[in-house]
Amino acid sequence: MRVSIMGFDSATELSIEHCKSIIEHIQLGL
């Protein structure tokens, strides 16, 4: 995943955390 210096890095980090939580919820559901 590309990290931008223009300030998008924080948004990317946020979406990564969001994906992680979604994956954890899916794993808990299984």
C-alpha positions in Angstrom: 0.0 0.0 0.0 1.4 3.4 -1.0 2.0 5.9 1.8 1.6 9.5 0.6 3.6 12.4 2.1 0.7 14.8 1.3 -1.2 13.8 4.5 -3.0 10.7 3.1 -0.8 8.5 5.3 -3.0 9.0 8.3 -6.1 8.2 6.2 -4.4 5.1 5.0 -3.5 4.1 8.5 -7.1 4.7 9.5 -8.4 2.4 6.7 -5.9 -0.3 7.6 -7.2 -0.3 11.2 -10.8 -0.4 9.9 -9.9 -3.4 7.7 -8.2 -5.1 10.7 -11.3 -4.7 12.9 -13.6 -6.0 10.1 -11.3 -9.1 9.7 -11.4 -9.7 13.5 -15.2 -9.5 13.5 -15.4 -11.9 10.6 -13.0 -14.4 12.4 -15.0 -14.1 15.6 -18.2 -14.7 13.6 -16.7 -17.9 12.3 
